């Protein structure tokens, strides 16, 4: 057994209603991930036995991990078969913590955290396996937080007790109106109403944002959560057809221009695109739902992905590589990762060149005012007003 990859080997009695939580933060601030192992109330008791914990590493396979932990490979295959309608164990995620129970040295049960809200239980019963997906029974408290940006959004949010997961959600909520790569300024401010969660008296990852206000360059944007979507005070959706930026956090190194000196050729040419300076490997997301029309090398543009969105086309160039599964004809959702920043083609350093066209004519994606989508139906407006009014009081 590779001891450095085994987190713990302990003997624990898993009794119903006794939760355990282990939280580990890894990576850079932008890449932090909460890795959880949570014992939750179950419809049936998990057995008493020896518990082994294993943190999944890059390159691990479910069958390989289970074998290494003492589970026969045939049983691992059976678990995958019984679980396939609930979870595909060929897609286990690096950093997640598997917790296995052994009774008389034989595999009896397993727990795998699906996300911060749900956990998967696998239990061996009479030679077969039962698989259940259960919600984690958090104690939820509604809290508020506010801050004025002095340096960066992340640092300010952290200073007032807001964790990175919630900060990223805040940026996502307003991403159709604010380019968080370029627009954030000193003295911008935010006010949040969100869910603080605990389990067994211990702090757990924060829940959903319920309402938010963000003031950017003197303009205030407000959002209220309703049926898991966000709307402004008038009940209009905050979601636009196109996001403001294909990168979460970066800076513009070269803007949309009719006369720019090309850094490679040194010639003065129009630059009908936006260049975002970012580290190699930074994820690039689709700014709108669309269909892939190009996914590969494209001359001086290097590795490029192009998406068609009705009369619009978006182009993402100089990538280091294209995301898995992104190929011609594939439908892509807004916010889905389509590739990674690089410096392929005619490029002097890592950056993303983002261009946009309407009916084959170049347009400036930053200054174009795109329509909002998915506003409330008339039949929902009264219900929304009631929810909004309760949350609005907490935003004051």
C-alpha positions as CSV (number, residue, x, y, z in Angstrom):
1,X,0.0,0.0,0.0
2,X,1.3,3.5,-0.8
3,X,1.3,4.9,2.7
4,X,1.7,8.5,1.7
5,X,-1.6,8.3,-0.1
6,X,-3.6,6.9,2.8
7,X,-5.0,9.6,5.1
8,X,-5.9,7.5,8.1
9,X,-6.5,4.0,9.4
10,X,-8.8,4.2,12.4
11,X,-11.4,2.0,14.2
12,X,-14.7,3.9,14.6
13,X,-18.2,3.0,15.5
14,X,-20.4,4.6,12.9
15,X,-23.7,5.1,14.6
16,X,-26.7,6.9,13.1
17,X,-26.9,10.6,13.9
18,X,-23.2,11.0,14.8
19,X,-21.5,13.1,12.0
20,X,-17.8,13.4,11.3
21,X,-16.3,16.1,9.2
22,X,-12.9,16.5,7.7
23,X,-12.1,19.7,5.7
24,X,-9.0,20.3,3.8
25,X,-8.2,23.3,1.6
26,X,-5.8,22.8,-1.3
27,X,-4.4,24.8,-4.2
28,X,-4.2,28.5,-4.8
29,X,-6.9,30.9,-3.8
30,X,-8.6,30.7,-7.2
31,X,-8.2,27.0,-7.2
32,X,-9.1,26.2,-3.6
33,X,-11.3,23.1,-3.2
34,X,-13.0,21.9,-0.1
35,X,-12.4,18.1,0.3
36,X,-15.0,16.6,2.5
37,X,-15.8,13.3,4.3
38,X,-19.1,13.6,6.1
39,X,-21.0,11.0,8.1
40,X,-24.7,11.8,7.8
41,X,-27.9,10.4,9.0
42,X,-28.9,7.4,7.0
43,X,-32.1,5.4,6.6
44,X,-30.1,2.4,7.7
45,X,-27.2,2.1,10.0
46,X,-23.8,1.6,8.5
47,X,-22.0,-1.4,10.2
48,X,-19.6,-1.2,13.0
49,X,-16.1,-2.0,11.9
50,X,-12.6,-0.9,10.9
51,X,-12.6,2.3,8.9
52,X,-10.1,3.2,6.3
53,X,-9.8,6.6,4.6
54,X,-8.2,7.3,1.3
55,X,-7.7,10.6,-0.5
56,X,-8.0,10.2,-4.3
57,X,-4.8,11.2,-6.2
58,X,-4.3,12.2,-9.8
59,X,-4.3,9.1,-12.0
60,X,-6.1,6.9,-9.5
61,X,-8.8,4.6,-10.8
62,X,-11.6,3.3,-8.6
63,X,-10.7,-0.3,-9.2
64,X,-7.1,0.3,-8.4
65,X,-7.8,2.2,-5.2
66,X,-10.3,-0.4,-3.9
67,X,-7.8,-3.2,-4.6
68,X,-5.1,-1.3,-2.8
69,X,-7.4,-0.7,0.2
70,X,-8.1,-4.4,0.5
71,X,-11.3,-4.8,-1.6
72,X,-11.3,-7.6,-4.2
73,X,-11.3,-6.3,-7.7
74,X,-14.4,-8.3,-8.5
75,X,-16.3,-6.5,-5.7
76,X,-15.1,-3.2,-7.0
77,X,-16.5,-4.0,-10.4
78,X,-19.8,-5.1,-8.8
79,X,-20.0,-1.8,-6.9
80,X,-19.5,0.1,-10.2
81,X,-22.3,-1.9,-11.8
82,X,-24.8,-1.4,-8.9
83,X,-23.9,2.3,-8.7
84,X,-24.0,3.2,-12.4
85,X,-27.5,4.7,-12.3
86,X,-26.6,6.9,-9.3
87,X,-22.9,7.7,-9.8
88,X,-20.2,6.6,-12.3
89,X,-17.2,5.6,-10.3
90,X,-15.0,5.9,-13.4
91,X,-15.3,9.6,-12.7
92,X,-13.9,9.9,-9.2
93,X,-12.4,13.2,-8.4
94,X,-8.9,14.0,-7.2
95,X,-8.9,15.2,-3.6
96,X,-12.2,13.5,-2.6
97,X,-12.0,11.2,0.5
98,X,-13.2,7.6,0.2
99,X,-14.2,6.1,3.6
100,X,-14.5,2.3,3.7
101,X,-15.8,0.0,6.4
102,X,-14.5,-3.5,6.9
103,X,-16.1,-6.1,9.2
104,X,-14.0,-9.2,10.0
105,X,-11.6,-7.9,7.3
106,X,-14.3,-8.0,4.6
107,X,-15.6,-5.0,2.8
108,X,-19.0,-3.9,4.3
109,X,-19.7,-0.3,3.3
110,X,-18.3,2.8,1.7
111,X,-19.0,6.5,1.7
112,X,-18.1,9.0,-1.1
113,X,-18.8,12.7,-1.0
114,X,-20.5,13.7,-4.3
115,X,-20.3,17.5,-3.5
116,X,-20.8,19.8,-0.5
117,X,-24.5,18.9,-0.3
118,X,-24.7,15.1,-1.0
119,X,-22.9,12.0,0.0
120,X,-23.1,8.5,-1.6
121,X,-23.5,5.4,0.6
122,X,-22.6,1.9,-0.6
123,X,-23.5,-1.0,1.6
124,X,-22.9,-4.7,1.0
125,X,-26.0,-6.8,1.9
126,X,-26.3,-10.5,1.3
127,X,-23.7,-10.5,-1.5
128,X,-25.3,-7.6,-3.3
129,X,-24.8,-3.8,-2.9
130,X,-27.3,-1.1,-2.0
131,X,-26.5,2.4,-3.2
132,X,-28.1,5.5,-1.8
133,X,-27.6,9.2,-2.4
134,X,-28.3,11.4,0.6
135,X,-28.4,15.0,1.5
136,X,-26.1,16.2,4.3
137,X,-28.2,17.4,7.3
138,X,-26.6,20.7,7.9
139,X,-27.9,23.2,10.4
140,X,-28.4,26.4,8.3
141,X,-28.3,29.9,9.5
142,X,-28.9,33.0,7.4
143,X,-26.1,35.6,7.8
144,X,-24.9,38.8,6.2
145,X,-21.5,40.1,5.2
146,X,-20.3,43.3,3.6
147,X,-17.0,44.8,2.5
148,X,-15.4,47.6,0.6
149,X,-12.6,46.6,-1.8
150,X,-9.2,48.0,-1.0
151,X,-7.0,45.6,-3.0
152,X,-8.8,42.5,-4.4
153,X,-12.3,41.1,-4.2
154,X,-10.9,37.8,-2.7
155,X,-8.8,39.5,0.0
156,X,-11.6,41.8,1.0
157,X,-14.2,39.0,1.2
158,X,-11.8,36.8,3.2
159,X,-11.2,39.7,5.6
160,X,-14.9,39.8,6.5
161,X,-15.2,36.0,6.9
162,X,-16.5,35.1,3.4
163,X,-14.9,31.9,2.0
164,X,-13.7,31.6,-1.6
165,X,-16.6,29.4,-2.7
166,X,-19.1,32.1,-1.8
167,X,-16.9,34.8,-3.4
168,X,-16.8,32.9,-6.7
169,X,-20.6,32.5,-6.5
170,X,-20.9,36.3,-6.0
171,X,-18.8,36.9,-9.1
172,X,-20.8,34.4,-11.1
173,X,-24.1,36.0,-10.1
174,X,-23.1,39.4,-11.6
175,X,-20.8,38.0,-14.4
176,X,-23.3,39.2,-17.1
177,X,-23.1,42.8,-15.9
178,X,-19.6,43.1,-14.5
179,X,-16.3,41.8,-16.0
180,X,-14.5,40.7,-12.8
181,X,-11.3,40.4,-14.9
182,X,-11.2,44.1,-15.6
183,X,-13.9,46.2,-14.0
184,X,-13.2,45.8,-10.3
185,X,-11.9,49.0,-8.7
186,X,-10.8,50.2,-5.3
187,X,-13.8,51.3,-3.2
188,X,-16.2,49.0,-5.0
189,X,-18.4,47.3,-2.4
190,X,-20.6,44.2,-1.8
191,X,-23.3,43.1,0.6
192,X,-24.3,39.5,0.9
193,X,-27.1,37.5,2.5
194,X,-26.1,33.8,2.5
195,X,-26.3,30.5,4.3
196,X,-23.9,29.6,7.0
197,X,-23.9,25.9,7.6
198,X,-22.7,23.7,10.4
199,X,-22.8,20.0,11.2
200,X,-22.4,18.5,14.6
201,X,-21.5,22.0,15.8
202,X,-18.6,22.3,13.4
203,X,-18.3,24.8,10.6
204,X,-19.1,23.3,7.1
205,X,-18.8,24.9,3.6
206,X,-21.1,27.8,3.2
207,X,-24.4,27.3,1.4
208,X,-26.2,29.4,-1.2
209,X,-26.1,33.2,-1.6
210,X,-29.8,34.3,-1.1
211,X,-29.4,38.0,-2.0
212,X,-26.5,40.2,-3.0
213,X,-25.6,43.8,-3.8
214,X,-22.5,44.9,-5.7
215,X,-21.5,48.5,-6.4
216,X,-19.0,48.8,-9.2
217,X,-17.7,52.2,-10.3
218,X,-20.8,53.9,-8.7
219,X,-23.4,51.6,-10.2
220,X,-25.2,49.2,-7.9
221,X,-26.4,45.8,-9.1
222,X,-28.8,43.8,-6.9
223,X,-29.7,40.1,-7.0
224,X,-32.3,38.0,-5.3
225,X,-32.4,34.2,-5.4
226,X,-35.7,32.7,-6.5
227,X,-36.2,29.0,-7.6
228,X,-32.3,28.7,-7.8
229,X,-32.0,31.6,-10.2
230,X,-31.2,35.3,-9.7
231,X,-33.3,38.3,-10.6
232,X,-33.1,42.0,-10.1
233,X,-35.5,44.2,-8.2
234,X,-37.8,44.4,-11.2
235,X,-37.9,40.6,-11.5
236,X,-35.7,40.6,-14.6
237,X,-33.2,37.8,-15.0
238,X,-29.6,38.6,-14.3
239,X,-28.5,36.1,-16.9
240,X,-27.6,37.6,-20.3
241,X,-27.1,35.7,-23.6
242,X,-23.4,36.3,-23.2
243,X,-21.1,36.6,-20.2
244,X,-18.9,39.7,-19.9
245,X,-15.7,37.6,-20.0
246,X,-14.4,34.1,-20.9
247,X,-12.0,34.2,-17.9
248,X,-13.0,34.5,-14.3
249,X,-10.0,36.6,-13.2
250,X,-7.4,38.2,-15.5
251,X,-6.6,41.5,-17.1
252,X,-6.9,43.0,-20.5
253,X,-3.5,43.3,-22.2
254,X,-4.9,44.6,-25.5
255,X,-8.3,45.9,-26.3
256,X,-10.6,46.1,-29.2
257,X,-9.1,48.6,-31.6
258,X,-9.2,49.8,-35.2
259,X,-5.4,50.5,-35.2
260,X,-3.0,48.6,-33.0
261,X,0.6,47.8,-33.4
262,X,0.9,44.0,-33.7
263,X,3.5,42.8,-31.2
264,X,4.7,40.1,-33.5
265,X,4.7,41.7,-37.0
266,X,5.1,45.3,-35.7
267,X,2.6,46.5,-38.3
268,X,-0.4,48.7,-37.5
269,X,-3.5,46.7,-38.0
270,X,-7.1,46.6,-36.6
271,X,-7.4,44.3,-33.6
272,X,-11.1,43.2,-33.5
273,X,-10.6,41.2,-30.4
274,X,-9.8,41.4,-26.6
275,X,-6.6,40.0,-25.3
276,X,-6.7,38.7,-21.7
277,X,-3.3,38.2,-20.1
278,X,-3.4,35.1,-17.9
279,X,-1.2,32.2,-16.8
280,X,-0.8,29.2,-19.0
281,X,-3.4,26.6,-18.1
282,X,-6.1,29.1,-16.9
283,X,-9.5,27.6,-17.8
284,X,-11.4,29.4,-20.6
285,X,-15.2,29.2,-20.5
286,X,-17.9,29.6,-23.1
287,X,-19.6,32.9,-22.8
288,X,-22.9,31.5,-24.1
289,X,-24.6,28.3,-25.1
290,X,-23.5,27.3,-28.6
291,X,-22.3,24.7,-31.0
292,X,-18.6,24.0,-31.7
293,X,-17.7,24.8,-35.3
294,X,-13.9,24.9,-34.9
295,X,-11.7,22.9,-32.4
296,X,-8.1,22.7,-33.4
297,X,-5.2,24.6,-34.9
298,X,-6.0,27.7,-37.0
299,X,-2.8,29.2,-38.4
300,X,-1.5,32.3,-36.6
301,X,-4.4,32.0,-34.1
302,X,-2.9,28.8,-32.8
303,X,-5.1,26.3,-31.0
304,X,-8.6,27.8,-31.4
305,X,-12.2,27.0,-30.4
306,X,-15.1,28.7,-32.2
307,X,-18.7,28.5,-31.1
308,X,-21.8,29.4,-33.1
309,X,-24.7,31.0,-31.3
310,X,-27.4,31.7,-33.9
311,X,-26.2,34.9,-35.7
312,X,-23.2,35.3,-33.3
313,X,-19.9,33.5,-33.3
314,X,-17.3,33.6,-30.5
315,X,-13.6,32.7,-31.0
316,X,-11.1,31.7,-28.3
317,X,-7.5,31.6,-29.6
318,X,-3.9,30.9,-28.6
319,X,-5.0,28.1,-26.3
320,X,-2.5,25.6,-24.8
321,X,-5.0,22.8,-25.3
322,X,-8.7,22.1,-25.8
323,X,-10.9,20.7,-23.0
324,X,-11.8,17.0,-23.2
325,X,-15.0,16.4,-25.2
326,X,-14.9,19.7,-27.1
327,X,-15.0,18.9,-30.8
328,X,-16.9,20.0,-33.9
329,X,-20.7,19.6,-33.6
330,X,-20.8,19.4,-29.8
331,X,-23.3,21.5,-27.9
332,X,-21.7,23.7,-25.2
333,X,-23.3,25.3,-22.2
334,X,-22.6,28.9,-21.0
335,X,-19.8,28.7,-18.4
336,X,-18.5,25.3,-19.5
337,X,-14.7,25.0,-19.8
338,X,-13.8,24.7,-23.5
339,X,-10.0,25.1,-23.3
340,X,-7.0,26.5,-21.4
341,X,-4.9,29.6,-21.9
342,X,-1.7,29.2,-23.8
343,X,0.6,30.9,-26.3
344,X,0.2,28.9,-29.5
345,X,0.3,30.5,-33.0
346,X,1.6,34.0,-33.4
347,X,1.9,34.9,-29.7
348,X,4.5,36.6,-27.5
349,X,3.3,35.1,-24.3
350,X,0.4,33.3,-22.5
351,X,-2.9,35.0,-23.1
352,X,-6.4,34.5,-24.5
353,X,-7.5,36.3,-27.6
354,X,-11.3,36.5,-27.5
355,X,-13.2,37.7,-30.6
356,X,-16.9,38.0,-31.4
357,X,-18.8,38.2,-34.7
358,X,-22.4,39.0,-35.6
359,X,-23.4,37.8,-39.1
360,X,-19.6,37.5,-39.8
361,X,-18.9,41.1,-38.8
362,X,-16.6,41.7,-35.8
363,X,-18.2,43.4,-32.8
364,X,-16.8,44.6,-29.4
365,X,-17.9,42.0,-26.8
366,X,-17.3,44.4,-23.9
367,X,-19.4,47.3,-25.2
368,X,-22.2,45.4,-26.8
369,X,-25.4,45.3,-24.6
370,X,-26.8,41.7,-25.0
371,X,-30.4,40.9,-24.0
372,X,-31.3,39.1,-20.8
373,X,-32.8,35.7,-20.8
374,X,-35.3,33.8,-18.7
375,X,-37.2,36.6,-16.9
376,X,-40.1,35.7,-14.6
377,X,-43.5,34.7,-15.9
378,X,-46.4,36.9,-14.8
379,X,-47.8,34.0,-12.7
380,X,-44.5,34.0,-10.7
381,X,-44.2,37.7,-9.9
382,X,-46.3,37.8,-6.8
383,X,-44.5,34.9,-5.2
384,X,-41.1,36.5,-6.2
385,X,-42.1,39.8,-4.7
386,X,-42.7,38.1,-1.3
387,X,-39.3,36.4,-1.4
388,X,-37.6,39.6,-2.6
389,X,-39.2,41.8,0.1
390,X,-38.0,39.5,2.9
391,X,-34.5,39.4,1.6
392,X,-34.3,43.1,0.7
393,X,-34.8,44.0,4.4
394,X,-31.5,42.1,5.2
395,X,-29.6,43.9,2.5
396,X,-30.3,47.3,4.0
